[in-house]
């Protein structure tokens, strides 16, 4: 291993680095950054390292599975940094990586701004208001309709505990120009949702073209504002829209990529939470699926391509396929009942997952892997985004994860 002190930060590399100054003694404590390779556009930007093999294979789906990573050998100081959660990988091929050396994770409560207060947005807002007092300082709401924002500011302002009037975060109306004066931006805007009773089978992808245009507009606003917070994609289709936000924010006025917008780890898709919750719903009601509640996992997008594993320890392909089908079609069942399926997504994928994210806890969300935003278990840590590292993913299940990734690549 080769160690350097560069711009005041401690660096380590598997290979000698040129133009980084002389080698230094390995640090025994504090943050350590490992410089790794990766495509400047489709490679990960930065992440928490939880296996030495991720230094050689930093961007592929293999980062989820220890048995598929290279048996990379590291020395004691680097091994200690990994074990203690102090090692951050930085893609040195991505423009602006040096800026991450001096950036420290923010502490304290966060300001959250929500764009669009429709059915999903208002339900998500209610969840954050009631449950987010420990991590949210205040919530800004923005919508095309001033009548809607006036209503929800008024409603939220009248939700309070008696005699503890500051327990919940305050809600205020913000203008579009103020949207990125925050720590967390939540995109819930949507256009063209098919009415209940329509013959549209893939409702999520039906919305992609129209919603992508809206995302592109606000991604360019985030770029102009030099936004450094977390961009949360909640609207459908979640995963392609997350990638749209990332890509479009990094194009200049001529549409040329320059890498000066959102970093890939600044964007996360929030759609897997409700799929995981739907799988749990069926697992509670059918004993054949009960293992999911303690051993199961969900992977992939919010919709087509999703795959539910009944169990990691006792994986059953047939049961997993059946549980996946029930989960993927749950929204259609709600439409058959006669209602739009938005309450559970707004809370399980939206409010609850966002709060877990802000608390640094494990949650279901889409992070940048293999050039797309893929849903998996992850959390934000002081060393960066950490994806769950499983000891071994069964071959059939890993094949489904690979298929999900290929499906998303075909979309965008």
N, C-alpha and C positions, 0 to 999 in steps of 0.2 A: 504494500500500500504506500501511496505517496501523499504527503501532507504539506499544505501550504497555508500561509496567512495572506489573504487577498482582500483588499478594501475593508480590512478590519474583521473579516470573518474567517473561520477555520474551514478549510476545504480538504477533501480527501478524494483520491482517484485510484482506480485500479491500474492506471498507466501514467507514466510521467507526463507532465503538462509543460508546455512551452509558454513563456511570457507571464508566468505567475510568480516569479521570484524564486528564491532558494527554498529548498525543502526545510520544514521545521519539525520540531518534536511533536508527536501526536498529543492532542489535548486529552486530558483525563475527565473532563466534565464540560458542560455547556453544549449549546447547539453545534452540530457538525453538518456540513453540506457536502454531498457527494455529487460530483459532476458526471453526468451520464449522457449518452447519445440519444438520438430520436429525431424523427422528422420535425422540421420547424413549424409545420402547419398541423399535421395529424398526430404528432407525438404528444405525450403528456408534458405538461409544463413543469410541475413540481408535485411531489407526493411524499408521504412518510414511508420510509423503507422498513419493512418488517421481515425481510429475508435477504441474505446476501445475493441470491440469484437475481433479484430484481435490479441489481446494478448492471448486469449484463443483458437482461431482457426486461427493460423498464416499461414498455408500452403495450405488450401483447396481453391476451386474455390469460396467459399462464401466470400472471401475477396473482391470480386468485387461488392457485393450486400449488402448494409447495412441492408436490411430487413431480411437477412438470417444469420446474425451474432448474437452471443449471446448478451444479454442485460447486458454486463459487466459494473459493477460500479467501477469508479475510483475516486480518490480524486481530490481536486482543482489543486494542482501542476502538476499532470499528465495530467489532462484535459487541462490545459493551454499549456503544452508542445505539446499535440496533435493539439490543435487549432492553435498554432503558428508555427507548422511544425518543432519542435525540437526533436521529439521522434523517435528513431531508435530501431527497434526490432532486437535482435541478437539471433540466434539459438545456445543455449549453449551446444547442443549435437554435434555440428559440430566441428571437430578438428580445432584448431587455431583461434577460435572466439575472444580470448583475443587480438590478434593482431589488431583487428578493433577498439579497444578502443583508441589507440594512433594515428590512421590514420586519416588524415584530407583530404577532397576533394581538389584536385589540382585546382589551378586557372591559368588564363592566357591561351594563345593559345596552341593547342595540335599538337604533331607530329603524322601524320597518315602514316602507311605503308600498301600498297596494294599488295596482292599476286595474280598474274596472270592478265595480261593485254590483254585479248582477247576482244571479242565484248562487253561483260558486263563490264569488268574491265576498258577498255579504255573510255567507255561512262561515267561510274561512276567517273573516274579520271577527265574527262573534267568538269563534274558538280561541283566537289569539288574545282577544280582550279578556276573556274569562280565565284563561289558563297561563297567560304569558307574563304575568307581573314580575316574575323572578328574573327574566332575561330581556324583557322589552321595556324600553323607556317610554316610547310613544309610538303611535301608529298614524301615518298619513294616508289619506284615501283620495283617489283621483278617478274621475269618470267623465265621459263626454257629456253626461247629464248633470247639471248643477242641482237639479231637483233631487236626484238620487243621492248625491253626496250630502246635500243639506239634510235629507231624511236620516241617513245613517250616522251623521255626526250628532244629530239630535237624539236618535235612539241610543247610541253608544254612550253618550254623555249622561244618560239617565240610568245606566247600569252601575250600581255601586253597593258596597257593603255598608250597613248602617254604622256610623261612627269611625269607619276606617275608609275614608273617602279617597285615599290615594293608593289603595291596594291594587287597582287595575290600571294598565297604561291608558293615558288619555288618547283620544282619537280626534284628529283635526283634518280639515279639507286642505289639500295642497294643489297647486296649479301644475300643469305639465312641466313648466320650467323648473319646478322644485322637486321633481320626481326622484332625481338622483342625489339629492341632499339627504342621504341616508346610509345606513350600513347594510341593509337588506332590501332589495327590490323584488317584489313579487308580481309576476306577470300573469294576470288572470283574464286578460282581454280575449274575446273570441268573436268570431263572425261566422254566420252561416251554419248554426246548429240545426240539423234536420228536425222537423217537428215530430212529436210522438205519433206513431202510425205510419210514418214514411217507409218506403221499401229500401232505404239505404242500409246496407249490411255492415259496412265498416265505417261507422260514424266518425271515428277519430281521423282516419285518413281523408275523409270527405272534407274535413276542416283545414287540412294542411295548407293548401295553396293560399287561401284567404288569410289565415292566421300568420303564415310566414311573412306576408307583406307587412303586417302590423308589427311583428317582432323585428323585422329589418329596420323599420323606422325608429323604434325605441332603442335598438342596439346602436344605431348611429348616434342617438342622443347620449347614450351611456359613454360612447367613445369621446364625444365632444366635451362631456363633463369630466372626463378622465376618472370615471367611476372605479373605485377600488374595493367595493363591497361585494356581496354575494348576489348574483342574479338567479332568481328562482323561477323556473318555467313550470307553470301549473296547468296552463291551457293545453288542449289536445291538438295534435298528437304530441305529447310531452317531449319525447326523446328527440325527434327530428327538429322540433322548435328550439330545444336547448342548443343543438348544433348550429342551427340557423343564427341564433343570437351570437354565438362565439365567432362564427365565420364572418358575418356581416359587420360586426363591430371592428374587425381587423382589416377592413378594406378602406382605402382612401377615397377621395371624391371621384376618382376615375375608375373605381372598382378594383383597384390593384391591391393585392395583399401586402401589408407592411408590418403586421404583428403589433400594432400600436393600440389595440383595443383590449377587450376582455381576455384575460388569460384563461385557458381551458378549465383550470381548477376553480375559477371564479363563478362558473356556471354549473348549476345542478338541476336535473329534471325531477320533479316531484309527482310521480304517477304510480310508482311501484307500491307505495304504502297501502293503497286501497286494494290492490291485487293480492298482496300478502294477507290483508285482513279478510278478503273474500274467501281465500283458501282456508283460513282459520274458521270462517263461518261454516263452511261445509264440513271441515274436519271435526267440529264440535257436534255435528248432527249425524255423522256416519262413522261408526267405529272403525271401518276399514281405513279411513284416512287419519285416525287419531294420532299416529306417529308424527304427523306434520307439526302438531302443536309443540313438540319438544325437540324434534330432530329435522324438521323440514326447512326448506329455503325457497325463495323466489328469485328468479333471474330474468333479465331481459326487459323489453319495453312494456309500456302501459297499453297492451292490446296484442295484435298479431305478432307472434314471435316470442311472447312470454312463455316461460316454462316453470312449472311448480314441481319441485322434488318432494315426494312424500316423506323421504327420510334420507339423510346422508349416510347413516350407519347401516341401514337396511333398505337400500334403494330398490324400488320396484317400478320397472318401466311402465307396466300396464296401469298400475294405480296412479302413477304420476301423470300419465297422459289423461286419465279420466278426471283427475282433480284439476289439471290444467284447463281442460275443456269447460268444466263447470265454472271455473274462475273467469276465463276469457269471455264467456257468454252471460255472465251475471248481469251486466248492464242491459242486455237485450231482454232478460227476464223482467227487469224493472219496467222497461218500456211496454212489455206485454201487459203488465198490471195497469199501465196507463199513466206513468209518471216519468219525468226525466231523471236519470240516475246521477244526481249531483251532490246529495247530502253526504254520503259516505266518502266519496272522493275529496270533497272540500275539507273534511275533517281528518280522515285517515292519511291521505296523501298530502293534504295541505297543512292545516293547523298543527296537527299532532307531529307530523314529520318535521315541519319547520322548527317546532319547539325543541324536539330532540336534537336537531342540527345545532341550534344555538346553544344548547347545553353541552355540546361535545359528546353526545351519546350515540350509540349505534342506532341506525335507522335504515329504511329502505329508500334508495334514491338512485338516480342515474348519474354516473360520473364518467369522465372521459377516458375510455379504454379502446385500444385498437382502432382509433380514428373515428369512433362514434360514442354517443352517450348511452351507456348500458346500465341497466338497473341491477344493483347488488347491495349487499349489506355494507355500510360504510359509516365513517364518522370523521368529523373535523377535529384535529389535534393541534397543539402548538407546533408540531413538526410538519403539518400539512394534512391533506386528505389521506385517510387510511382506509383501504379496502380490506375486508375480511380475508385472511389467509387460511384456507382450509388445508388440512394435511393431505387429503386426496379426494378429488372429485371423480366419481365413477365415469368410465369412458362414455357410456350412453348419455349421461347428463352433460358432460363436457361437450359432446357433439351437439346437443340442443342449444347450449350457450353459444357455440360457434355459429349455428344456424341463425340464431337471433341476431348476432352481430352482422352476418352477411345480409340478412333481411334489412337491417337498418342502413347498411351501406348502399343498398339498392334504392332506398328512399332518398337519401341525400349523402 
